[in-house]
Amino acid sequence: MLVNFLLMCVSVLALPRRNPALAREIRFGRGRTLQRVVGAGGALVLAGYLAIHVVKDLGADVGAWYLHSTWIWIGVLSAASVVFAVEWRRLKRNYGQMEEGTLKYPDDHDLGRQTTSSEGDAGTLRRRHLRFAAWAVVFLSVSSDAFANGQGAAWASFRDLGDVRQAVITSHHDLARRLGERGAYEEAEEHFDCALAMTRRLYPDASLQEAALLDDLATVLGEKGQHAAAEALLRRALRMRVELLGEEHARVAQTRYMLGNLLHDQRDLDAAELHYRQAADGMARSLPEDHPAQVYLRVAIARLLLDRGDAGAAQAVLCEALARLAAIHAPGHWRIADAESLLGASLAAQGRHAEAEGLMRPAYVTLQEQRGGRSPSTRRALARLADLYRSREQNLHAEQFLDGWR
């Protein structure tokens, strides 16, 4: 950190000569005199602290060279510099001169909006960085054992990397789920692929870890509209869980619920109802009534009832589910918004249009903000609003909403 801040101070002094245009964009301390005082003063103080730290570290009697943080820092920075040099050469080879482009900020800071032909290269580079990060975690874990217990511990650590690999798999899985919830499906899929590849190497036979990854990857594929691939993954995960846990386990019931959702999205209402019933029976035996999985299942059943034309029964189920959702999630959560959109649709089906609109409009806004326009939940909420306006002969309103969908 001392070196980082030292370089910042040096940059304040050197930037006007290196990049005058960028230096003029500095908002703090616009006067050049003040910038020189802050930069030079900070550099002197930080250089002094750094010198003291290095002298104390190298002069300490710690018993082995690798217990001096200075040498470890030099080693890590050297490795990072090699990685940077390799990637920089690759970028220059593919895109020509890079120096001029790095002297200014891009016009659009949201790099996710770029639609150039380099998207494929960017995806490949992201996957390479994911693999590099995973093995960096493994290397650092092994190194820490060696530094703490001697070189002999390193070889023992290399023979027992299961815990470290599991931590990397869990990190990929958690990040993939969060990306999927925000609608970043392609990035989520990349992390799921990395986690699955590592899981299958670590656990060659069927495992609960792989089943959990298949469940969540199927959710992402389903939301992308790849229903056949998602269904195949869910059926495979279901077989794994039945084999490893037995039919009565709560995890088996949750996979059946997810499979029911997928079949429901494909308008196979009879098959969806069968899986919902099996999931409800399994959860009733193994989970408390206020467990989130039970509540989410009730919302799914209410959607099925609404699609079958039983708006009154759907309303009753949703009112109960919303009371339980309020105890699980903070106000404004997308799960609550999804249930409120469904409740509005059930009220609209009973002719209570004003009440329905009061629920459905803010619910759609919440889903749009938290889940994005690509999410099936958001698209369904939008379609319900359009149906509401059509039923009230407000066709112009309906077309405006559908234009937003398209």
N, C-alpha and C positions, 0 to 999 in steps of 0.2 A: 504493500500500500504506500510506503514511503516513496518508492521509486515511481509509482503511478502519479502521485501528487507532485513530485519533483518534475516529471516530464510535463505535467500541465503548466507549471510555472515557467518552464523553459519555452513552452509553446506560446505563452503570452508574450514573451520577449521576441521570439523569432517569427511569429506569424505575419507581422506587417511586411517583412522582407520576403518571406516564402510565398505568401498568398494575400496580397493587399486587399483584394476584393472581399475575401472572407473575413479579414480582420475588421473591415468597415461594418460588418454585421454584428459585432460585439455590442451587447446592450448594457453590460455592467462596466462602469469605469471607462466612459468614452474618451476621457482625456488621456493622451499618450503618457504624460508624466505620471499620473496615478497608476497606469498599467505597468510602467517600468518599476515603480516603487514596489507594487504588490508582487510582480513577477520576480524581481531580483531578491526582495526580502524573503519571500516564500522559498525560493530556491536555496538561499544561504541557510536558512533555518532547517529545512528538510535535509539538505546535504549534511549538515552537522549531525542531526539525529541519525541519519543513515550510517555515517562513519562510526559513530559511537556504537550502534547496534552491531555492525560487522566486526569491529575490534573485540567487543565483548563476546560475540558468538564464536569467533575463531580462536579466542584465547581461553575459552571454557574447557575444562577437563571433563569430557563426556565419554571417553573410552573408545570411541570409534568415529571415523570421519563422517559416516553417513548420519550421525546424530547432530551435525552442525547444519542449521537451517540454511546457511548461506550457500553451501554446496548443492543442497537439494533445490533451492530456488534457481541457481544457475543451470542445473540439469533440466528442470521443467521448462524454463524459458528457452533453453537451447532446442529442446524437442518441439516446442510450439513454433519457434522460428523456422525450423525445418518444414513443418506442416504448412506454414504461411508461404514460404518460398516455393514449395511445390504447387500449391493452389494458385499463387500469383502467376507463375509461369504458365499454368494451364489456361488461366483467364486471358493472358496476353496472346497465347497461341490461338485461342478460339475467337477472340474479339478485337485483337489488334492492340494499339497503344492504350494503356490504362491510365497513365499519369495525368493526362488532361482531364479525364472524366472524374478523377478523385479530387480535383481542386475545387469542386463546387457541389452543393447539395442537388439531388435530383429534383425535378419539378414536382414530382408526386412522391411524397414520403411513404405512401401506402404501397409497398412493393408487391403486395398481394394482388393489386389491380393490374399489374403488367400483363400484357397478352402478346408478348413477342415470341419469336420462334425459339427463344432460349428456355422456354418453360420445361421442356423435356430434360435439358441439361441441368436445370435447377432441381428438378425432382431427383435426378441421379446423384447430384451433389448432396442433397439433403440425406438420401439414404446412406451415402458414404460417411457423412458426418455422424449419423445415428450409430453406425457400426463403430466408428472411431470413439465416440463418447462411451459406448458400452464397454469396449475393451480398456479405455482409460480408467474407468471405475475399477475393473478387475485388476489392472496393473497397480493402481494406487493402493488397493486393499492388500495385495500381496506385498508391496513395498513396505507398507506400514507394519506388517507382521515381521518382516525382515529387520526393519530398523529397531523395532521394539525388542525382538528376541534373538537377533543374530541371523546370519545368512541361512543357517539350516532350517529356520522356520519358513523361509520363502518356498523351499521345495515342498514342505508339508502343505503350505497354503495352495500351491499349484495343484496338489492332488485332491484338495478339498475346496473347490470353488463354488460348490452348490449354493451356499448362502449368498455369495456375492452375485452370482448369475440370477438368482431368484429376485434379489433387490433390483437388478437392472430390468428384469421382466416386469416386475410390479410397477416400476417407474414408467416404462413404455405403455403399460396397460392403463394406468391412471391418466396419463396425458392423452392417450387416444380417446378415452371416454369423455374427457372434458372437451376435446376438439370436436367430437361427434355431437355433443350437446349444443355446441355453438354453430353447428352446420358446416364445419370445415371437414367435410367427409373424406376428401382425398388425402389430406395430411393425417387424419385419424387412421385411415386404412394403411398408410405406410408404417405407422407405429404398431398397429396390430400385426402386420406382416413380420416386423422385426421381433416382436414378442413371441409370436407363434414359432418362428424359426428357432429361436433360442430355447423355447419350451420343449420342442420336439427333440432337440439335441440333448437337453438335460434329462427329459423323461421320455425315452423312446416308446414306451407303452402308453396306453390310454391314461390320462391324468385329469384330475379335477381342474388343474390350472389351465389345461388346453380347453376343457369344456367351457370354462368361464370366458376365455378369450373368444371361442367360437360363438357363444351367446351374444357378446357385445359387438363382435364384427358383423354378425348377422343383422343386428339392429341397424348398423351403419349402412350395410348393403340394401336392406329393406327401405330405408329412408331415401336412398339414391334411386329406388325403383327397380333394383336388381332382385326381384322377388324369388326367382327360381334358385339363384345361388344362395340367397339368404335362407330359404327353406331347407336346402340340402345341409347347410351348416347347422341349423337348429336341430334337425333330425339326427345328425351325427352326435351333437352334444347331448341330446336326450338319451341316445343309446349308451353313451359313455357314463352318464350319471346313473342310469338305471343299473348298469353293470357294476359300478363302483359303490353306489349308495343304496340301491334298492328302490322299489316303486314308491315307498311311503315317505321318502325324504322330501323336505321342503324345497331343496334345490331342484329336484325333479319337477315339482309342482310349478316352480317359477319358470322353468324352461317350457313347460306346457302352456303357461300363460303367454309367453313370448311367441310361441308357435301359433297360438290362437289369434294373437294380434296380427301376425303376418298373413294368416289365412283370411282374416276379416278384411284386411286391406285389399286382398285379391277378390273380395266379394263372395267368398265361399263361406256363407253364413252358417250353414249346417255343420261343417267341419270345425269352424271357429267355436261354435257353441259347445261342441263335444269337448274340445280341449279346455275351454273355459270351465266347464263343469268338472272335468278331471282335476284341473288346477285348484278349483275351489274346494273340492273334497280333500285334496292333499294338504292344502294350506290350513284348512280347518282342523286337521289332526295334529299339525306340527307348529303352527304359528298363532300368536295371540290375535284377537280381532282388530286391534289397532296397529298391527304391524304394517309398515308402508306397502309391502308387496300385496297384502290383502286389500288395502284401500285402492291401490292402482288397479287391481283386478276388478273391483266393484265399478270403477269408472269405465273400464273396458266393457263390462257386461251392460252397463247403462247405454253405451254407444250401440251395442248390438240390439238392445231392446228398441232404441230409437230407430235404428235402420229397419227393424221389423214392423214399425208402425205403432208400437206400444209406448206412446209418449208419457202417459200417466205413470206407468211402472218405472220408466227411465227417470222421471222427475223424483220419485220417492227414493230410488237408489242414489241419485246424485246428491240430494239434500243430505243424506246420511254421510256420503263420502266426503262432501265438502266440510262438514263439521269435523271429521277426522283429519282431513288434509290441513285444516287450520291449526291443528295441534302438532303437525309434523313439520310444516314449512312456514317460513315467514310470509307475511302479506306481500302479494305481488309476485309470488313464485309462479313459474310457467305451468306447473302441475295444477295449481289452483285455477289459473286462467283457462287451461284446457277443459277442466270440469265445468267452469262457469259458462264457457262457450256451449258445451253440450246441454247444460241446464237451460240456457237461453233458447236453444233449438227445440227442446222439449216444450217450453212455454209457447214458443211460436206455433208449434204444431197444434196447440190447444187454443189458438186464437189470441193469446196474450202478447201482442206484438210490442207494445211499449215496454213492458217489463223485459221482454226478450232482448230488445235493442240495447237497453241499459246494461245488460250483462255482456252481450256479444261484442259490442264495439270496443270497450276497454280490454276485454280478453284478447281480441285479435291484436291490438296494439302491443300488449305484453308479450304475446307469442312471437310477434314479428321482431321485437327488440331482443328477446332472450334466445330464441331458437332460430331466427332467420327465416327468410322467405322460402327456402328450399325444404324446410321441415314439413313432413306430412301433417303434423298437428296444426301448423300455421295455415297450410293450404286448406285443410278441412274447415278451420275457423272462418277463413275467407269465403269459402263456398257456402257455409251456413248463412253468413251475412247477406250474400248475394241472393240466396233463396228467400231470406226474410223480406228483402226489398221487392223481389218479384211478387211475393205473395201479397204485398201491400200496393202493388202496381206502381212501384217506384223503379221502373226499369232503368232509368238513367243512372240512378244511384248504383244499381246492381252492376251495370256495365262498367262504371268507374272502378268498382272494387275488382271486378274480373280483369280489367286492364292491368291493374296492379299485380295480379296473380300471374298473368301471362308475361 
